[in-house]
Amino acid sequence: MSAGKSFWEMDELRLVIGAMLILGGATGILVVLPYLLLEDVRPPAGLKPYTQEQQIGRRSYIANGCMYCHSQQPRDIKQAPDFARGWGRAPVAGDYAYDTPHLLGTMRTGPDLLNIGARQPSKDWQLGHLYQPRAYVPGSIMPPYPYLFEIRQGQAQPNDTVVNLPPAFAKPGEVVVAKPEALALVAYLLALDRTYPALLPLGKADNSAEAGKDKR
Amino acid sequence: MDLTVGILLGTFVLSILALFFFIWSMAQGLFGDGQSAAAVIFARSQFGMVEDPAATAEQQGDLQQEMDPNEKYYDYFDVAMLAATRERLAARRRLRDDAAHRTLADQSSAGVVGVCLTLAVVWLVLASFAGLISSIKLHAPDWWVQYDWLTFGRLRAMHTSMVAYGWCSLAGIGVTLWLIPRLLKKRLIGAKYSLVGGALWSTGVFAGTIAIGMGYTDGLEWLEFPWQIDILLVVGGALVGFPLWLTLLRRKVEHLYVSVWYIGAGLLWFPILFVIANWPGLHFGVQQATTNWWFGHNVLGLWFTPLGLAAAYYFIPKVLGKPIHSYNLSLLGFWSLAFFYSQVGGHHLIGGPVPSWFVTIGIVQSMMMVIPVFAVAVNQHMTVLGNFRALAHSPTLRFVVLGAMLYTAASVQGSLEALRSVNTVTHFTHYTVAHAHLGLYGFFSMVMFGSIYFIMPRVMNWEWPYPRLISLHFWLVLAGFSIYFIWLSIGGWLQGLAMLDEKTPFMESVALTLPYLKARSIGGALMTLGHLVFAVHFFAMGWKFGPTRLGAALLEPSLFLRFTGKRTAT
C-alpha cells in the first residue's frame, strides 16, 4: 500500500469501484432488466407443458448435445427464409415458457428444430433417423445414436418398439429395438410444435411474421 | 422516430459521453499515474536490456544487438530515475534491492506457478484431442459412434470446457500468479492457498468434463459443468484470487502497472459472472438465454482478454527492454474495454426471440469496441515498431506479438460480425466457430505460449532443453491455425449464404461445407501435433533433460525445485 496517500487516492480503490460500477451497470441492463421484463410472460394458449416423458427426452437432448448443431429459434421472414423452409414463424418469448434450460442454440449444422414435431410428425421416421440418419437423409452428417437402441437377434419381445428401417439399411435376422431413452427423446421431438398463433402485443394487426419481429 | 433507432442513437450518444468522461478523468490523473508507471516493470539497470529466458545465449545476443539503437528510451528513464535518487550510492543500493525483490518475488510464486502451468499443459493436450476428434466426426459421422461419451454433442462440450476452464483459465492463473509478485515487487502472500485453489479448480474441471461425458450437463454453452461441480471452481478460484489481492494491498510499488489493472479487475469480474450465470433455479426460458450470452461474451471480454492483455503488456516491453509506447493510452484501453465489452453479449441473439433493445445495445457496444482495441493495437504496435526483427530472436516475443496482432484481428472481426447485415450470414454457421478460435486460440493461447516460454526457465531454474522444439511448436501451430481459420471462415460464409437462399435446399448448405470441414481437421491435427511438441518439451524441461547449462536467465534455486526434489543447475 502506498504510504502517504489518503484512502481515496489509492489505485486499488479506483480499480474496485470502477470495475464494480461498470459490471454492475452491464449486469443491470443485460441480466436484471430482461429478468424483470420477462418474468411475467405467460405461455400462449396453444402451448402445452411438457409431459414427464417429454421432459426426460428433453434431458436426453441436452445430455447428447443436440443443441450444438440445431437451433430452436426460426428467424423472421424479413431476415432469413426460415419460414419458407418449414421451420415455422419467428418465435416470441412466451413460446419458451416451459423451456429451462433454454435451448435456443447458436449453430445450424442441422436444421432448426423448434417445429420439428409439426414438420416430421412420424414417430417411426424419428426413431429410425436417430438410429441411422443417412437411411433417411442422404448426405446428412448427423451422428447415429446406436447406444439408444438395442439390437436383437431373431424376434422382438411383445412390448418392444421395433424400429422400421428402410429395407436397404435393415439387416436380415436382426431387429432394432428402441430403448426408453430413445422413445422419450422422440416424444420430446414430437412435442416441438409452435405452430399455434403467437401472442400479439395489444393493438398489433395479425400476421405471424409481424409477431416474430423483434419489437416487443 | 422508430424505437429501435432511438435506442441505437441513445446508446451511442451515452457511450461517446462515457468515453469523453474517461479521457477527461485520465487527463485529471484520476485513473492512473502517467508514463512513470510504465517504468515499474523495469529495475533501474534494465532499461535497454533485453530479456528472454526462453532464448538461447546466441539469440539473446542478437536480440540485444537489435535493440541497442533504442538507447534514447533508457536515457530518458535513466535520467528520470537517477535524478530522483540523487546519490549514486543510494542508486546502487536500490539496484541491489530490485534484484533481491525480483528473486524473492519469483521464488515465492515458483511452486504454485509451476503446478498451475503443468496442469494447464495437460488440459491443453486433452482438449486438443477432444477438439480434433469432434472435428473429424463432422465429416465422418459414422466413426466411433458406439459409446455415448464419444458422441459429437458430448465431445464438443468437453473440448470447449477443457479449453476454457482447463487450459486457458489455468494458464492465465499461472501466468497471473507469476506476474503479480513481479509487478508489485512483493512476495506472493499465501502461495499455499493458491496452490490448493489451483488443485481444486483443476479437480473441478476434471469432474465437470467426466460429468459432460456421462451426460450430466447444465446444457448452456460455456456453462456446461453441473452447478454442484461449479462450487469447486468457485472455491478454488477464491483461494487463488485472495492471495493475489492480499499481495496487491501490501504492494511495495507506488504505481500500479497496466497489467495489474487488468488482472485485478479480471479477478473481481470472473467470480461474479460465473456465480450469477450458474446460480441454480434462478434463470428461465428466454431470460436465461440473455444471461447465457451476457456470461458467454463477458467470460471472454472480462476474464480471458484481461489476463491475455496483462501478459502482453508485460512481456512485450520486458523482452524488448523498452517501455510501452503510451501508458495513458493503455489505461484508456483498459477502462473503455471494461465499459464496452461488458455490454456486447446481445449480439449473440440477433434475430432471436429477445427484446430488440437488448440486441441493439449489443450491436452498438460491439462497434464501440474498436476504441479499446485500437488503443491496445496502437500501443503494442508502436512499442514493437522498428524492432520487428526482434521477433526472429525471441521465442517469447514471437508468440506474444503474434497473439497481440490476432487480438486486434479477432476484435475487429467480432465488431463487424455484430452488424446485423453480416450477422445474418454468419450466425448459425462455422464462421462463428472460426472466429471463436481466432480469439481464444489466435490471441489468448498464443500469448500464453509465449508467456510460458518466458516464465518456466525462471520457475525451474533450467533452460528449455531443445530450443528447436520451440520453433517447431511455433510453425506447427501457426500453419495449423492458418489452415483452420481461413478454410473454416470461407466454408462458414458460404454455408451462411446457402442457408439464406430460399431456393437452395438446406442439405446443400451441409454438403458444401464438407471440404472445409476436412481442411479444418487437417489444421486441427497440425495444431494438436504442435501442442504435443510443446508438452513433450515442457515435461522434458521438468525432468531436467538436455545439456546442463547455466544461462543468463537463472536465479536462485526456487521453491518449485524443493517441491520436486530435482537437481539444480549448479
HADDOCK unambig.tbl for C-alpha pairs under 7 A between the chains (distance, minus, plus):
assign (segid A and resid 1 and name CA) (segid B and resid 249 and name CA) 5.41 0.50 0.50
assign (segid A and resid 1 and name CA) (segid B and resid 250 and name CA) 4.88 0.50 0.50
assign (segid A and resid 1 and name CA) (segid B and resid 251 and name CA) 5.25 0.50 0.50
assign (segid A and resid 1 and name CA) (segid B and resid 252 and name CA) 6.62 0.50 0.50
assign (segid A and resid 2 and name CA) (segid B and resid 254 and name CA) 5.56 0.50 0.50
assign (segid A and resid 11 and name CA) (segid B and resid 256 and name CA) 6.96 0.50 0.50
assign (segid A and resid 14 and name CA) (segid B and resid 31 and name CA) 6.99 0.50 0.50
assign (segid A and resid 15 and name CA) (segid B and resid 261 and name CA) 6.76 0.50 0.50
assign (segid A and resid 15 and name CA) (segid B and resid 265 and name CA) 6.82 0.50 0.50
assign (segid A and resid 19 and name CA) (segid B and resid 265 and name CA) 5.95 0.50 0.50
assign (segid A and resid 22 and name CA) (segid B and resid 338 and name CA) 6.79 0.50 0.50
assign (segid A and resid 22 and name CA) (segid B and resid 339 and name CA) 5.81 0.50 0.50
assign (segid A and resid 23 and name CA) (segid B and resid 342 and name CA) 6.46 0.50 0.50
assign (segid A and resid 26 and name CA) (segid B and resid 342 and name CA) 5.79 0.50 0.50
assign (segid A and resid 26 and name CA) (segid B and resid 343 and name CA) 5.47 0.50 0.50
assign (segid A and resid 30 and name CA) (segid B and resid 290 and name CA) 6.70 0.50 0.50
assign (segid A and resid 30 and name CA) (segid B and resid 291 and name CA) 6.98 0.50 0.50
assign (segid A and resid 30 and name CA) (segid B and resid 294 and name CA) 6.45 0.50 0.50
assign (segid A and resid 30 and name CA) (segid B and resid 358 and name CA) 6.94 0.50 0.50
assign (segid A and resid 31 and name CA) (segid B and resid 290 and name CA) 6.67 0.50 0.50
assign (segid A and resid 31 and name CA) (segid B and resid 291 and name CA) 5.52 0.50 0.50
assign (segid A and resid 34 and name CA) (segid B and resid 287 and name CA) 5.91 0.50 0.50
assign (segid A and resid 35 and name CA) (segid B and resid 287 and name CA) 5.78 0.50 0.50
assign (segid A and resid 38 and name CA) (segid B and resid 287 and name CA) 6.48 0.50 0.50
assign (segid A and resid 62 and name CA) (segid B and resid 219 and name CA) 5.54 0.50 0.50
assign (segid A and resid 63 and name CA) (segid B and resid 215 and name CA) 4.22 0.50 0.50
assign (segid A and resid 63 and name CA) (segid B and resid 216 and name CA) 6.15 0.50 0.50
assign (segid A and resid 63 and name CA) (segid B and resid 217 and name CA) 6.23 0.50 0.50
assign (segid A and resid 64 and name CA) (segid B and resid 153 and name CA) 5.17 0.50 0.50
assign (segid A and resid 64 and name CA) (segid B and resid 154 and name CA) 5.78 0.50 0.50
assign (segid A and resid 64 and name CA) (segid B and resid 215 and name CA) 6.48 0.50 0.50
assign (segid A and resid 65 and name CA) (segid B and resid 153 and name CA) 3.80 0.50 0.50
assign (segid A and resid 65 and name CA) (segid B and resid 154 and name CA) 5.72 0.50 0.50
assign (segid A and resid 66 and name CA) (segid B and resid 153 and name CA) 6.01 0.50 0.50
assign (segid A and resid 68 and name CA) (segid B and resid 153 and name CA) 6.39 0.50 0.50
assign (segid A and resid 73 and name CA) (segid B and resid 352 and name CA) 6.18 0.50 0.50
assign (segid A and resid 75 and name CA) (segid B and resid 351 and name CA) 5.65 0.50 0.50
assign (segid A and resid 75 and name CA) (segid B and resid 352 and name CA) 6.76 0.50 0.50
assign (segid A and resid 79 and name CA) (segid B and resid 424 and name CA) 6.90 0.50 0.50
assign (segid A and resid 80 and name CA) (segid B and resid 500 and name CA) 5.53 0.50 0.50
assign (segid A and resid 81 and name CA) (segid B and resid 500 and name CA) 6.09 0.50 0.50
assign (segid A and resid 81 and name CA) (segid B and resid 502 and name CA) 5.46 0.50 0.50
assign (segid A and resid 84 and name CA) (segid B and resid 502 and name CA) 6.97 0.50 0.50
assign (segid A and resid 91 and name CA) (segid B and resid 353 and name CA) 5.77 0.50 0.50
assign (segid A and resid 92 and name CA) (segid B and resid 353 and name CA) 5.15 0.50 0.50
assign (segid A and resid 93 and name CA) (segid B and resid 286 and name CA) 5.93 0.50 0.50
assign (segid A and resid 93 and name CA) (segid B and resid 353 and name CA) 5.64 0.50 0.50
assign (segid A and resid 93 and name CA) (segid B and resid 354 and name CA) 6.75 0.50 0.50
assign (segid A and resid 96 and name CA) (segid B and resid 285 and name CA) 5.27 0.50 0.50
assign (segid A and resid 96 and name CA) (segid B and resid 286 and name CA) 6.46 0.50 0.50
assign (segid A and resid 97 and name CA) (segid B and resid 285 and name CA) 5.80 0.50 0.50
assign (segid A and resid 98 and name CA) (segid B and resid 285 and name CA) 6.81 0.50 0.50
assign (segid A and resid 99 and name CA) (segid B and resid 285 and name CA) 4.98 0.50 0.50
assign (segid A and resid 100 and name CA) (segid B and resid 284 and name CA) 5.32 0.50 0.50
assign (segid A and resid 100 and name CA) (segid B and resid 285 and name CA) 5.21 0.50 0.50
assign (segid A and resid 101 and name CA) (segid B and resid 219 and name CA) 6.64 0.50 0.50
assign (segid A and resid 101 and name CA) (segid B and resid 284 and name CA) 6.68 0.50 0.50
assign (segid A and resid 101 and name CA) (segid B and resid 285 and name CA) 6.51 0.50 0.50
assign (segid A and resid 102 and name CA) (segid B and resid 285 and name CA) 5.11 0.50 0.50
assign (segid A and resid 102 and name CA) (segid B and resid 286 and name CA) 6.57 0.50 0.50
assign (segid A and resid 102 and name CA) (segid B and resid 288 and name CA) 6.34 0.50 0.50
assign (segid A and resid 102 and name CA) (segid B and resid 289 and name CA) 6.20 0.50 0.50
assign (segid A and resid 106 and name CA) (segid B and resid 428 and name CA) 5.16 0.50 0.50
assign (segid A and resid 107 and name CA) (segid B and resid 428 and name CA) 3.78 0.50 0.50
assign (segid A and resid 107 and name CA) (segid B and resid 429 and name CA) 5.71 0.50 0.50
assign (segid A and resid 108 and name CA) (segid B and resid 428 and name CA) 4.93 0.50 0.50
assign (segid A and resid 108 and name CA) (segid B and resid 429 and name CA) 6.14 0.50 0.50
assign (segid A and resid 109 and name CA) (segid B and resid 510 and name CA) 6.69 0.50 0.50
assign (segid A and resid 139 and name CA) (segid B and resid 511 and name CA) 6.73 0.50 0.50
assign (segid A and resid 141 and name CA) (segid B and resid 138 and name CA) 6.21 0.50 0.50
assign (segid A and resid 141 and name CA) (segid B and resid 139 and name CA) 6.48 0.50 0.50
assign (segid A and resid 141 and name CA) (segid B and resid 141 and name CA) 5.48 0.50 0.50
assign (segid A and resid 142 and name CA) (segid B and resid 141 and name CA) 6.15 0.50 0.50
assign (segid A and resid 143 and name CA) (segid B and resid 141 and name CA) 4.88 0.50 0.50
assign (segid A and resid 143 and name CA) (segid B and resid 142 and name CA) 6.25 0.50 0.50
assign (segid A and resid 144 and name CA) (segid B and resid 142 and name CA) 6.77 0.50 0.50
assign (segid A and resid 144 and name CA) (segid B and resid 145 and name CA) 6.69 0.50 0.50
assign (segid A and resid 145 and name CA) (segid B and resid 145 and name CA) 6.80 0.50 0.50
assign (segid A and resid 146 and name CA) (segid B and resid 145 and name CA) 6.99 0.50 0.50
assign (segid A and resid 146 and name CA) (segid B and resid 146 and name CA) 6.07 0.50 0.50
assign (segid A and resid 147 and name CA) (segid B and resid 146 and name CA) 6.02 0.50 0.50
assign (segid A and resid 147 and name CA) (segid B and resid 147 and name CA) 6.57 0.50 0.50
assign (segid A and resid 147 and name CA) (segid B and resid 148 and name CA) 6.41 0.50 0.50
assign (segid A and resid 214 and name CA) (segid B and resid 353 and name CA) 6.72 0.50 0.50
assign (segid A and resid 214 and name CA) (segid B and resid 354 and name CA) 6.81 0.50 0.50
assign (segid A and resid 214 and name CA) (segid B and resid 355 and name CA) 6.08 0.50 0.50
assign (segid A and resid 214 and name CA) (segid B and resid 356 and name CA) 5.17 0.50 0.50
assign (segid A and resid 215 and name CA) (segid B and resid 355 and name CA) 6.62 0.50 0.50
assign (segid A and resid 215 and name CA) (segid B and resid 356 and name CA) 5.80 0.50 0.50
assign (segid A and resid 216 and name CA) (segid B and resid 355 and name CA) 5.82 0.50 0.50
